[in-house]
Amino acid sequence: MKNTLIKILVGIFALALLATHSHAAEESSPIPKISTEWRFEVTPYLWATGIKGTLGLDSGLAKSADFTTSNVLGALKSGGMISAEAHKGSWGLMGDVISATLQKTGAIPVEGGSLGDKVTVQQTILTGVATYTVANTKDVYVDALFGARAIYATATLNVGGVGTVSKTTSTVDPIVGVKGRYRISDSTWYVPFYGDIGSGGGTTNLTWQAMAGVGKTFGSLIDASLTYRALYYDMKDGGVLQKTTMLGPQVAVTFKF
């Protein structure tokens, strides 16, 4: 799996370099323009996310176990990630899908020693929002957004000599936020940013998401970006993700048409 992810990273940057060669003579602004015509974006990406926090399982032993991924590529067993946008005028729609399975082995300290354990987290996160452009100048583009995020998470703890404990939680939460980009010094480089916050789902006290980094526009068809992204969930008693943050670097290529 690790070799596959490295190949994906290499492939993404190869596409960006190809775009640079193909559009070397074309200097495009990274700031989108409001238009009466439809414009679309599709963004496959790799978010090398770890999980830091507490997994809420129906076991006192399991509740004391934290899942922290320091070696993200080694912990990620499978996954798929993509987002898409459609805009016409000031209004738009955006969707984002994340599906990932992470696994870590270690030990849980107990009186007189420790127990070997293997923690597996399977999660699918779906975000859907409507957007409205509130700023569109030659250097700044900002959309306000409102919608919902759904998460389906299963945490499994396998403890040697004790057994297996598993818990599944699903919830849908309304969210509001902003996203956009800032152009750097009239160049094709830009700072992408995103932030949202929400609550009110059946099992969620609070959820928020934030992202920022650096990107570059290659002609009129392709953008590439490297960002750092964090997603937080604090679920009520009975929820799998209690005070849990998913965070890590993200590399993405956006195809515009």
C-alpha positions as CSV (number, residue, x, y, z in Angstrom):
1,M,0.0,0.0,0.0
2,K,2.9,2.4,0.8
3,N,4.4,1.9,-2.6
4,T,1.1,2.5,-4.3
5,L,0.6,5.8,-2.4
6,I,4.1,7.0,-3.4
7,K,3.3,6.2,-7.0
8,I,0.1,8.2,-6.7
9,L,2.0,11.2,-5.4
10,V,4.5,10.9,-8.2
11,G,1.7,10.7,-10.7
12,I,0.0,13.8,-9.4
13,F,3.1,15.9,-9.7
14,A,3.9,14.5,-13.1
15,L,0.5,15.7,-14.3
16,A,1.3,19.1,-12.9
17,L,4.7,19.2,-14.7
18,L,3.0,18.1,-17.9
19,A,0.5,20.9,-17.5
20,T,3.4,23.4,-17.0
21,H,5.0,22.3,-20.2
22,S,1.8,22.4,-22.2
23,H,0.8,25.9,-21.0
24,A,4.2,27.4,-20.4
25,A,3.3,30.4,-22.6
26,E,0.0,31.0,-20.9
27,E,0.0,33.1,-17.7
28,S,-3.4,32.5,-16.0
29,S,-4.8,34.0,-12.9
30,P,-5.5,31.5,-10.1
31,I,-8.6,33.5,-9.2
32,P,-11.9,32.2,-10.6
33,K,-14.2,34.7,-12.2
34,I,-18.0,34.9,-11.7
35,S,-19.7,34.0,-15.0
36,T,-23.2,33.3,-16.3
37,E,-21.7,30.2,-17.9
38,W,-21.3,26.9,-15.9
39,R,-17.8,26.1,-14.7
40,F,-16.8,22.8,-13.1
41,E,-13.9,21.5,-11.1
42,V,-13.0,17.9,-10.2
43,T,-10.2,17.3,-7.7
44,P,-8.7,13.9,-6.9
45,Y,-6.4,14.1,-3.9
46,L,-4.5,12.2,-1.3
47,W,-4.9,13.3,2.3
48,A,-2.3,11.5,4.4
49,T,-4.4,11.7,7.6
50,G,-3.6,10.4,11.0
51,I,-6.1,10.2,13.9
52,K,-5.3,11.6,17.2
53,G,-7.8,11.3,20.1
54,T,-10.0,8.9,21.9
55,L,-12.1,6.1,20.3
56,G,-15.3,5.6,22.2
57,L,-16.1,1.9,22.5
58,D,-18.3,0.0,24.9
59,S,-15.4,-1.1,27.1
60,G,-13.5,0.7,29.8
61,L,-10.3,-0.8,28.5
62,A,-11.0,0.4,24.9
63,K,-11.9,3.9,26.0
64,S,-8.4,4.4,27.4
65,A,-6.8,3.7,24.0
66,D,-5.7,6.6,21.8
67,F,-5.1,6.1,18.1
68,T,-2.3,8.4,16.9
69,T,-0.9,7.8,13.5
70,S,2.7,9.0,13.3
71,N,3.6,7.0,10.2
72,V,0.6,7.8,8.0
73,L,1.6,5.9,4.9
74,G,2.2,2.8,7.0
75,A,-1.1,3.1,8.8
76,L,-3.3,3.7,5.7
77,K,-4.5,0.4,4.4
78,S,-7.0,1.6,1.8
79,G,-8.8,4.7,0.7
80,G,-10.3,7.0,-2.0
81,M,-10.7,10.8,-2.0
82,I,-12.3,13.2,-4.5
83,S,-14.1,16.5,-4.5
84,A,-16.1,18.3,-7.2
85,E,-17.6,21.8,-7.7
86,A,-20.1,23.3,-10.1
87,H,-20.7,27.1,-10.3
88,K,-23.0,29.4,-12.3
89,G,-23.1,33.1,-11.4
90,S,-22.5,33.6,-7.7
91,W,-24.1,30.3,-6.7
92,G,-22.5,26.9,-6.7
93,L,-22.5,23.3,-5.3
94,M,-19.6,21.4,-3.8
95,G,-19.3,17.7,-2.8
96,D,-16.4,15.9,-1.1
97,V,-16.0,12.1,-0.4
98,I,-13.4,10.5,1.8
99,S,-13.2,6.8,2.4
100,A,-10.2,5.4,4.4
101,T,-9.1,2.6,6.6
102,L,-6.3,3.1,9.1
103,Q,-4.7,0.5,11.3
104,K,-2.1,0.6,14.1
105,T,-0.6,-2.0,16.4
106,G,0.8,-1.3,19.8
107,A,0.3,-2.0,23.5
108,I,-2.2,-0.9,26.2
109,P,-0.6,-0.5,29.6
110,V,-2.4,-2.5,32.4
111,E,-1.4,-3.4,36.0
112,G,1.6,-5.6,36.0
113,G,2.5,-5.2,32.3
114,S,0.8,-4.5,29.0
115,L,-1.5,-6.1,26.4
116,G,-0.8,-6.2,22.7
117,D,-3.5,-4.5,20.6
118,K,-4.5,-3.6,17.0
119,V,-6.7,-0.7,16.4
120,T,-8.6,-0.3,13.1
121,V,-10.6,2.7,12.1
122,Q,-12.8,2.6,9.0
123,Q,-14.5,5.9,8.0
124,T,-16.5,7.4,5.2
125,I,-17.1,11.1,5.2
126,L,-19.5,12.9,2.9
127,T,-19.7,16.6,2.6
128,G,-22.3,18.5,0.5
129,V,-22.7,22.3,0.5
130,A,-24.2,25.1,-1.4
131,T,-21.9,28.1,-2.0
132,Y,-22.3,31.8,-2.6
133,T,-19.5,34.1,-3.8
134,V,-19.1,37.0,-1.4
135,A,-15.7,38.3,-2.7
136,N,-14.3,38.2,-6.2
137,T,-11.4,40.6,-7.0
138,K,-8.2,40.1,-9.0
139,D,-6.4,38.8,-5.9
140,V,-9.1,37.3,-3.7
141,Y,-11.9,34.8,-4.1
142,V,-14.2,33.8,-1.2
143,D,-17.3,31.6,-1.1
144,A,-19.6,31.4,1.9
145,L,-21.0,27.8,2.3
146,F,-23.8,26.0,4.1
147,G,-24.7,22.4,4.0
148,A,-24.1,19.2,5.9
149,R,-21.4,16.6,6.6
150,A,-22.2,12.9,7.2
151,I,-19.7,10.5,8.7
152,Y,-19.8,6.7,9.1
153,A,-17.1,5.4,11.4
154,T,-16.3,2.0,12.7
155,A,-13.5,1.5,15.3
156,T,-12.3,-2.0,16.2
157,L,-9.9,-2.9,19.0
158,N,-8.4,-6.3,19.0
159,V,-6.5,-7.1,22.3
160,G,-4.5,-10.2,22.6
161,G,-5.7,-12.4,25.4
162,V,-8.9,-10.4,25.9
163,G,-10.9,-10.3,22.6
164,T,-12.3,-7.9,20.1
165,V,-14.5,-4.8,20.7
166,S,-16.1,-2.9,17.8
167,K,-18.4,0.1,17.6
168,T,-20.1,1.9,14.7
169,T,-21.5,5.4,14.6
170,S,-23.1,7.4,11.9
171,T,-24.3,11.0,12.0
172,V,-25.2,13.9,9.8
173,D,-24.5,17.5,10.9
174,P,-25.3,20.9,9.4
175,I,-22.3,23.0,8.7
176,V,-21.5,26.6,7.7
177,G,-18.1,28.0,6.6
178,V,-16.0,29.7,4.0
179,K,-13.5,28.7,1.3
180,G,-11.4,30.5,-1.2
181,R,-8.0,31.5,-2.3
182,Y,-5.6,34.5,-2.2
183,R,-3.3,35.3,-5.1
184,I,0.4,35.8,-4.3
185,S,2.0,38.9,-5.8
186,D,0.0,38.9,-9.1
187,S,1.5,35.5,-9.9
188,T,0.1,32.1,-10.7
189,W,0.7,31.0,-7.1
190,Y,-2.0,31.3,-4.5
191,V,-3.0,30.4,-0.9
192,P,-6.0,28.1,-0.8
193,F,-8.1,28.1,2.4
194,Y,-11.2,26.4,3.8
195,G,-13.0,26.3,7.2
196,D,-16.3,25.1,8.5
197,I,-18.0,24.4,11.8
198,G,-21.2,22.5,12.7
199,S,-23.2,20.6,15.3
200,G,-26.7,19.4,15.9
201,G,-26.4,15.9,14.5
202,G,-27.8,13.0,16.5
203,T,-24.4,12.1,18.1
204,T,-22.3,15.2,17.6
205,N,-21.4,17.9,20.1
206,L,-19.1,19.8,17.7
207,T,-17.3,19.3,14.4
208,W,-15.0,21.6,12.5
209,Q,-12.7,21.4,9.6
210,A,-9.8,23.7,8.5
211,M,-7.3,23.6,5.6
212,A,-4.6,26.0,4.2
213,G,-1.5,25.7,2.1
214,V,0.0,26.8,-1.2
215,G,-1.1,26.1,-4.8
216,K,-0.2,27.0,-8.4
217,T,-2.3,27.4,-11.5
218,F,-1.0,25.7,-14.7
219,G,-2.8,27.3,-17.6
220,S,-6.6,27.4,-17.6
221,L,-7.1,23.7,-17.1
222,I,-5.2,22.5,-14.1
223,D,-4.3,23.6,-10.5
224,A,-2.0,21.7,-8.1
225,S,-1.9,22.3,-4.3
226,L,-0.1,21.1,-1.2
227,T,-2.0,21.9,2.0
228,Y,-2.4,20.8,5.6
229,R,-5.9,19.7,6.6
230,A,-7.6,19.0,9.9
231,L,-11.0,17.6,10.8
232,Y,-12.3,17.5,14.3
233,Y,-15.2,15.5,15.9
234,D,-16.4,15.5,19.5
235,M,-19.3,13.1,19.7
236,K,-21.6,12.5,22.6
237,D,-21.3,9.5,24.8
238,G,-21.8,6.5,22.6
239,G,-20.1,8.0,19.6
240,V,-17.0,6.5,18.2
241,L,-15.0,9.8,17.8
242,Q,-14.7,11.6,21.1
243,K,-12.4,14.7,21.0
244,T,-10.8,13.2,17.9
245,T,-8.8,15.1,15.3
246,M,-7.9,13.8,11.8
247,L,-5.0,15.7,10.4
248,G,-2.2,15.6,7.9
249,P,-0.8,16.9,4.6
250,Q,-2.8,16.8,1.5
251,V,-1.7,16.9,-2.2
252,A,-4.3,17.6,-4.9
253,V,-4.7,18.2,-8.6
254,T,-7.8,20.2,-9.8
255,F,-9.1,19.7,-13.4
256,K,-11.1,22.7,-14.6
257,F,-13.6,22.7,-17.5
